[in-house]
Amino acid sequence: MSSNCEVNQNPKTARDIFRSCSFWRPVIGIVLGGMAGFLYYYFVGCASGTCPITSHPLSSVMVGGIMGYLVAGIFEKKKDK
């Protein structure tokens, strides 16, 4: 199995889609960001319960996942015109 990470312009099957980096890069970013959000909630958190993001684990995971998605999008190669 080669580690060809080029973007397939016309994926023909589901296998082609799942093998492309354009599919996995955002998924990995969301998972790692969600884990980072939960770890932030667990170790730092909000003692008073008044912080809107860090007072509840679900909101911390969601914000972390969104941030992970955005960070993963930074590393995509620009397409030639």
N, CA, C and O atoms as a MOPAC input file, in Angstrom:
PM7 MOZYME 1SCF
protein

 N      0.84200 1    -1.17800 1     0.00000 1
 C      0.00000 1     0.00000 1     0.00000 1
 C      0.88400 1     1.23600 1     0.00000 1
 O      1.72600 1     1.39600 1     0.88300 1
 N      0.70700 1     2.08200 1    -0.94800 1
 C      1.51900 1     3.29100 1    -1.03700 1
 C      0.86400 1     4.40500 1    -0.22700 1
 O     -0.34100 1     4.40400 1     0.02300 1
 N      1.70200 1     5.34800 1     0.16900 1
 C      1.18200 1     6.48200 1     0.93600 1
 C      1.06000 1     7.69500 1     0.02900 1
 O      1.58600 1     8.76500 1     0.33500 1
 N      0.37500 1     7.52500 1    -1.07300 1
 C      0.15900 1     8.60700 1    -2.01900 1
 C     -0.90500 1     9.53300 1    -1.45300 1
 O     -2.04200 1     9.12200 1    -1.22500 1
 N     -0.53200 1    10.77000 1    -1.23300 1
 C     -1.42700 1    11.69900 1    -0.56200 1
 C     -1.93300 1    12.77200 1    -1.50500 1
 O     -2.24900 1    13.87700 1    -1.06500 1
 N     -2.01400 1    12.47700 1    -2.76600 1
 C     -2.51000 1    13.44800 1    -3.71900 1
 C     -4.03600 1    13.45300 1    -3.70200 1
 O     -4.67700 1    12.43700 1    -3.43200 1
 N     -4.58400 1    14.59300 1    -3.98800 1
 C     -6.03500 1    14.73200 1    -4.00200 1
 C     -6.56700 1    14.14800 1    -5.30900 1
 O     -6.14000 1    14.53900 1    -6.39500 1
 N     -7.49200 1    13.22100 1    -5.19100 1
 C     -8.11300 1    12.61600 1    -6.35700 1
 C     -9.25900 1    13.51600 1    -6.79500 1
 O    -10.21700 1    13.71500 1    -6.04900 1
 N     -9.16100 1    14.06000 1    -8.00100 1
 C    -10.16400 1    15.01300 1    -8.47200 1
 C    -11.51900 1    14.36100 1    -8.73100 1
 O    -12.55400 1    14.98200 1    -8.49000 1
 N    -11.53100 1    13.13600 1    -9.21300 1
 C    -12.77900 1    12.44400 1    -9.52200 1
 C    -12.78500 1    11.06400 1    -8.86100 1
 O    -12.48800 1    10.06300 1    -9.51300 1
 N    -13.12300 1    11.00900 1    -7.57200 1
 C    -13.17600 1     9.69300 1    -6.93600 1
 C    -14.30900 1     8.86200 1    -7.53400 1
 O    -15.42800 1     9.34300 1    -7.70900 1
 N    -13.99300 1     7.60900 1    -7.84100 1
 C    -14.97700 1     6.77100 1    -8.50700 1
 C    -15.73400 1     5.87100 1    -7.54800 1
 O    -16.89200 1     5.53300 1    -7.79400 1
 N    -15.10300 1     5.49000 1    -6.48000 1
 C    -15.76100 1     4.59400 1    -5.53600 1
 C    -15.58200 1     5.13200 1    -4.12000 1
 O    -14.83000 1     6.07700 1    -3.88500 1
 N    -16.28100 1     4.51700 1    -3.20000 1
 C    -16.13200 1     4.89000 1    -1.79400 1
 C    -14.72500 1     4.58900 1    -1.30800 1
 O    -14.19600 1     5.30200 1    -0.45500 1
 N    -14.12000 1     3.55200 1    -1.83600 1
 C    -12.75200 1     3.19700 1    -1.45900 1
 C    -11.79100 1     4.32300 1    -1.84600 1
 O    -10.87500 1     4.63900 1    -1.08700 1
 N    -11.99100 1     4.92600 1    -3.01300 1
 C    -11.14700 1     6.04700 1    -3.43300 1
 C    -11.30800 1     7.24000 1    -2.49200 1
 O    -10.33800 1     7.93100 1    -2.18200 1
 N    -12.51400 1     7.46800 1    -2.05200 1
 C    -12.76400 1     8.58200 1    -1.13500 1
 C    -12.10000 1     8.32700 1     0.20700 1
 O    -11.47000 1     9.23100 1     0.75800 1
 N    -12.22300 1     7.11600 1     0.74900 1
 C    -11.64800 1     6.81400 1     2.05200 1
 C    -10.12600 1     6.74500 1     2.02600 1
 O     -9.48800 1     6.89600 1     3.06800 1
 N     -9.54200 1     6.52200 1     0.87000 1
 C     -8.08100 1     6.47600 1     0.76100 1
 C     -7.46600 1     7.84800 1     0.54000 1
 O     -6.24400 1     7.98400 1     0.61200 1
 N     -8.25700 1     8.85200 1     0.27600 1
 C     -7.70900 1    10.17000 1    -0.02900 1
 C     -7.39800 1    10.93800 1     1.25300 1
 O     -8.08100 1    10.79300 1     2.26700 1
 N     -6.36100 1    11.75100 1     1.18300 1
 C     -5.99000 1    12.58300 1     2.32800 1
 C     -7.00100 1    13.69900 1     2.56000 1
 O     -7.13700 1    14.19700 1     3.67800 1
 N     -7.70300 1    14.08700 1     1.51400 1
 C     -8.68400 1    15.14700 1     1.68000 1
 C     -9.86700 1    14.68900 1     2.52800 1
 O    -10.63200 1    15.52000 1     3.01600 1
 N    -10.02700 1    13.37800 1     2.71000 1
 C    -11.06200 1    12.85200 1     3.59300 1
 C    -10.53000 1    12.72000 1     5.01600 1
 O    -11.19400 1    13.13600 1     5.96500 1
 N     -9.34800 1    12.15000 1     5.17100 1
 C     -8.83300 1    11.82600 1     6.50400 1
 C     -8.26200 1    13.00800 1     7.26100 1
 O     -8.32200 1    13.02200 1     8.49100 1
 N     -7.71400 1    13.99700 1     6.57900 1
 C     -7.10400 1    15.12600 1     7.27300 1
 C     -8.12100 1    15.85000 1     8.16400 1
 O     -7.80100 1    16.09600 1     9.32700 1
 N     -9.32000 1    16.20800 1     7.69700 1
 C    -10.27800 1    16.85200 1     8.59900 1
 C    -10.80000 1    15.92500 1     9.68900 1
 O    -11.06100 1    16.36900 1    10.80700 1
 N    -10.95500 1    14.63900 1     9.37300 1
 C    -11.44200 1    13.69000 1    10.38400 1
 C    -10.45200 1    13.58200 1    11.52800 1
 O    -10.84100 1    13.61300 1    12.69600 1
 N     -9.18200 1    13.45700 1    11.20100 1
 C     -8.15700 1    13.36800 1    12.23900 1
 C     -8.08800 1    14.67300 1    13.02400 1
 O     -7.90200 1    14.65100 1    14.24000 1
 N     -8.23700 1    15.81200 1    12.34200 1
 C     -8.23700 1    17.09900 1    13.03100 1
 C     -9.38200 1    17.22800 1    14.01400 1
 O     -9.20000 1    17.73800 1    15.12000 1
 N    -10.56100 1    16.77200 1    13.62300 1
 C    -11.72300 1    16.83900 1    14.51800 1
 C    -11.52800 1    15.93700 1    15.73300 1
 O    -11.83200 1    16.33700 1    16.85700 1
 N    -11.02700 1    14.73400 1    15.51500 1
 C    -10.83300 1    13.79100 1    16.62700 1
 C     -9.77600 1    14.31100 1    17.59700 1
 O     -9.99200 1    14.30900 1    18.80900 1
 N     -8.63300 1    14.75600 1    17.07100 1
 C     -7.58200 1    15.26900 1    17.95400 1
 C     -8.01100 1    16.55400 1    18.65800 1
 O     -7.68500 1    16.75500 1    19.82800 1
 N     -8.73000 1    17.41700 1    17.96500 1
 C     -9.23000 1    18.63700 1    18.59100 1
 C    -10.24700 1    18.35400 1    19.67700 1
 O    -10.24400 1    19.01100 1    20.71800 1
 N    -11.12300 1    17.37800 1    19.44500 1
 C    -12.09200 1    16.99200 1    20.47000 1
 C    -11.41400 1    16.41400 1    21.70100 1
 O    -11.81200 1    16.69400 1    22.83200 1
 N    -10.38600 1    15.60400 1    21.47200 1
 C     -9.63400 1    15.05000 1    22.60400 1
 C     -8.92600 1    16.16400 1    23.37400 1
 O     -8.90300 1    16.15200 1    24.60500 1
 N     -8.35100 1    17.12500 1    22.65400 1
 C     -7.68800 1    18.25100 1    23.31200 1
 C     -8.69700 1    19.09400 1    24.09000 1
 O     -8.38800 1    19.57700 1    25.18000 1
 N     -9.89500 1    19.27400 1    23.54200 1
 C    -10.93000 1    20.01600 1    24.24900 1
 C    -11.35900 1    19.33100 1    25.53100 1
 O    -11.56900 1    19.98700 1    26.55100 1
 N    -11.49300 1    18.00100 1    25.48400 1
 C    -11.86300 1    17.27800 1    26.69900 1
 C    -10.74600 1    17.33100 1    27.72900 1
 O    -11.00900 1    17.50200 1    28.91900 1
 N     -9.50100 1    17.18700 1    27.28300 1
 C     -8.38000 1    17.26400 1    28.22300 1
 C     -8.29100 1    18.64500 1    28.85900 1
 O     -7.96400 1    18.76700 1    30.04000 1
 N     -8.57800 1    19.67100 1    28.09000 1
 C     -8.59500 1    21.02100 1    28.64900 1
 C     -9.70000 1    21.14300 1    29.70100 1
 O     -9.48400 1    21.71100 1    30.77100 1
 N    -10.87400 1    20.61000 1    29.39200 1
 C    -11.96900 1    20.62900 1    30.37000 1
 C    -11.57600 1    19.87700 1    31.63900 1
 O    -11.82700 1    20.35100 1    32.74700 1
 N    -10.96600 1    18.71600 1    31.47800 1
 C    -10.66300 1    17.84600 1    32.61400 1
 C     -9.57400 1    18.43500 1    33.51200 1
 O     -9.70300 1    18.42600 1    34.73600 1
 N     -8.49600 1    18.94900 1    32.89900 1
 C     -7.36800 1    19.40600 1    33.70200 1
 C     -7.43800 1    20.88900 1    34.06800 1
 O     -6.94200 1    21.27200 1    35.12800 1
 N     -8.03100 1    21.72600 1    33.23600 1
 C     -8.08800 1    23.15800 1    33.52100 1
 C     -9.50100 1    23.52200 1    33.95400 1
 O     -9.71300 1    23.96800 1    35.08100 1
 N    -10.46200 1    23.33400 1    33.06600 1
 C    -11.87500 1    23.51900 1    33.37800 1
 C    -12.24200 1    24.86800 1    33.94200 1
 O    -11.53200 1    25.85800 1    33.76600 1
 N    -13.34800 1    24.88300 1    34.61200 1
 C    -13.86200 1    26.10400 1    35.22100 1
 C    -14.44300 1    25.71900 1    36.58100 1
 O    -15.44900 1    25.01500 1    36.65600 1
 N    -13.81900 1    26.17400 1    37.62500 1
 C    -14.23200 1    25.78200 1    38.97600 1
 C    -15.57500 1    26.38400 1    39.36900 1
 O    -16.34400 1    25.75200 1    40.09400 1
 N    -15.86600 1    27.58800 1    38.90400 1
 C    -17.09300 1    28.25600 1    39.33300 1
 C    -18.31700 1    27.81100 1    38.53800 1
 O    -19.44300 1    27.97200 1    39.00900 1
 N    -18.11900 1    27.25700 1    37.34500 1
 C    -19.24600 1    26.83000 1    36.51800 1
 C    -19.85700 1    27.93500 1    35.68400 1
 O    -20.89000 1    27.72900 1    35.04700 1
 N    -19.23400 1    29.10800 1    35.67600 1
 C    -19.77900 1    30.21900 1    34.91000 1
 C    -19.12900 1    30.39200 1    33.54100 1
 O    -19.57200 1    31.22400 1    32.74900 1
 N    -18.10400 1    29.63200 1    33.25900 1
 C    -17.43700 1    29.72900 1    31.95000 1
 C    -18.28500 1    28.99300 1    30.91600 1
 O    -18.58100 1    27.81500 1    31.11200 1
 N    -18.68400 1    29.64100 1    29.82700 1
 C    -19.60100 1    29.00500 1    28.88700 1
 C    -19.01200 1    27.81900 1    28.12400 1
 O    -19.74600 1    26.90200 1    27.75500 1
 N    -17.70500 1    27.82300 1    27.88400 1
 C    -17.12300 1    26.74000 1    27.09600 1
 C    -16.57100 1    25.63700 1    27.98200 1
 O    -16.81800 1    24.46000 1    27.72100 1
 N    -15.84100 1    25.98500 1    29.00500 1
 C    -15.13400 1    24.97100 1    29.79400 1
 C    -15.91600 1    24.45100 1    30.99100 1
 O    -15.38600 1    23.62400 1    31.73200 1
 N    -17.13100 1    24.88500 1    31.21400 1
 C    -17.88100 1    24.38700 1    32.35800 1
 C    -18.60600 1    23.08200 1    32.05800 1
 O    -19.05800 1    22.41000 1    32.98500 1
 N    -18.72800 1    22.70700 1    30.79000 1
 C    -19.42300 1    21.48300 1    30.40300 1
 C    -18.53400 1    20.71400 1    29.41900 1
 O    -17.99000 1    21.31600 1    28.49200 1
 N    -18.37600 1    19.40100 1    29.60100 1
 C    -17.45300 1    18.65400 1    28.72300 1
 C    -17.88600 1    18.62200 1    27.25600 1
 O    -17.03300 1    18.64400 1    26.36900 1
 N    -19.18000 1    18.57000 1    26.98700 1
 C    -19.63300 1    18.50800 1    25.60800 1
 C    -19.28200 1    19.77900 1    24.83700 1
 O    -18.86600 1    19.71100 1    23.68000 1
 N    -19.44600 1    20.91900 1    25.46900 1
 C    -19.10500 1    22.16200 1    24.78200 1
 C    -17.60300 1    22.27000 1    24.56600 1
 O    -17.16900 1    22.80000 1    23.54300 1
 N    -16.80800 1    21.78500 1    25.49400 1
 C    -15.35500 1    21.80200 1    25.31800 1
 C    -14.92900 1    20.90000 1    24.17300 1
 O    -14.05200 1    21.26400 1    23.39000 1
 N    -15.54400 1    19.71800 1    24.06700 1
 C    -15.21900 1    18.79400 1    22.98600 1
 C    -15.65100 1    19.37100 1    21.64600 1
 O    -14.92200 1    19.24800 1    20.66100 1
 N    -16.81100 1    19.99100 1    21.58900 1
 C    -17.29200 1    20.56800 1    20.32800 1
 C    -16.39900 1    21.71500 1    19.86300 1
 O    -16.04300 1    21.78100 1    18.68600 1
 N    -16.03900 1    22.60700 1    20.76000 1
 C    -15.16400 1    23.71900 1    20.38900 1
 C    -13.78600 1    23.19700 1    19.98700 1
 O    -13.18600 1    23.69600 1    19.03500 1
 N    -13.28700 1    22.20100 1    20.70700 1
 C    -12.00700 1    21.60100 1    20.34200 1
 C    -12.06000 1    20.93700 1    18.97800 1
 O    -11.10300 1    21.03700 1    18.20900 1
 N    -13.16100 1    20.26000 1    18.65800 1
 C    -13.31400 1    19.63200 1    17.35500 1
 C    -13.36900 1    20.64700 1    16.23000 1
 O    -12.78500 1    20.43500 1    15.16800 1
 N    -14.06800 1    21.74600 1    16.45900 1
 C    -14.12700 1    22.80200 1    15.45000 1
 C    -12.74400 1    23.40500 1    15.23200 1
 O    -12.34300 1    23.64900 1    14.09400 1
 N    -12.02100 1    23.64400 1    16.31200 1
 C    -10.67000 1    24.18800 1    16.18300 1
 C     -9.74600 1    23.20200 1    15.47300 1
 O     -8.90800 1    23.60800 1    14.66700 1
 N     -9.89200 1    21.91800 1    15.76600 1
 C     -9.08700 1    20.89900 1    15.09000 1
 C     -9.38000 1    20.84800 1    13.60700 1
 O     -8.46500 1    20.68100 1    12.80000 1
 N    -10.63500 1    20.98700 1    13.23700 1
 C    -11.02700 1    21.02100 1    11.81900 1
 C    -10.39400 1    22.21100 1    11.11800 1
 O     -9.87200 1    22.08100 1    10.01100 1
 N    -10.44000 1    23.36300 1    11.75700 1
 C     -9.86600 1    24.56100 1    11.15800 1
 C     -8.34900 1    24.46200 1    11.02400 1
 O     -7.78500 1    24.86900 1    10.00800 1
 N     -7.69800 1    23.92800 1    12.03500 1
 C     -6.24800 1    23.77300 1    11.97300 1
 C     -5.85700 1    22.75500 1    10.90900 1
 O     -4.86500 1    22.95000 1    10.20700 1
 N     -6.61400 1    21.67900 1    10.78000 1
 C     -6.31600 1    20.67800 1     9.75400 1
 C     -6.48700 1    21.25800 1     8.36000 1
 O     -5.79500 1    20.83200 1     7.43600 1
 N     -7.37500 1    22.20400 1     8.18300 1
 C     -7.58700 1    22.83300 1     6.88700 1
 C     -6.44600 1    23.74000 1     6.46900 1
 O     -6.30600 1    24.05000 1     5.28600 1
 N     -5.63200 1    24.16800 1     7.41800 1
 C     -4.50400 1    25.02900 1     7.09900 1
 C     -3.47900 1    24.27800 1     6.25700 1
 O     -2.81700 1    24.87800 1     5.41000 1
 N     -3.34200 1    22.97900 1     6.47900 1
 C     -2.26600 1    22.21500 1     5.87600 1
 C     -2.60700 1    21.63500 1     4.51600 1
 O     -1.82400 1    20.84200 1     3.99200 1
 N     -3.72900 1    21.99000 1     3.92100 1
 C     -4.06600 1    21.49800 1     2.59200 1
 C     -3.28500 1    22.27200 1     1.54000 1
 O     -3.06500 1    23.47700 1     1.66500 1
 N     -2.87300 1    21.55600 1     0.50400 1
 C     -2.15500 1    22.20200 1    -0.58500 1
 C     -3.12600 1    22.99200 1    -1.43900 1
 O     -4.27100 1    22.58800 1    -1.63700 1
 N     -2.65600 1    24.12000 1    -1.94100 1
 C     -3.49700 1    24.91400 1    -2.82300 1
 C     -3.52000 1    24.26500 1    -4.20000 1
 O     -2.50500 1    23.74700 1    -4.66600 1
 N     -4.67200 1    24.29600 1    -4.84600 1
 C     -4.83100 1    23.71700 1    -6.17200 1
 C     -4.35100 1    24.69400 1    -7.22500 1
 O     -4.55400 1    25.90200 1    -7.10000 1
 N     -3.71400 1    24.17300 1    -8.26100 1
 C     -3.29700 1    25.00400 1    -9.38700 1
 C     -4.51000 1    25.33700 1   -10.24000 1
 O     -5.40200 1    24.50600 1   -10.41200 1
 N     -4.54100 1    26.53400 1   -10.76500 1
 C     -5.67100 1    26.95000 1   -11.60400 1
 C     -5.46000 1    26.57900 1   -13.03300 1
 O     -6.31400 1    26.85500 1   -13.87600 1

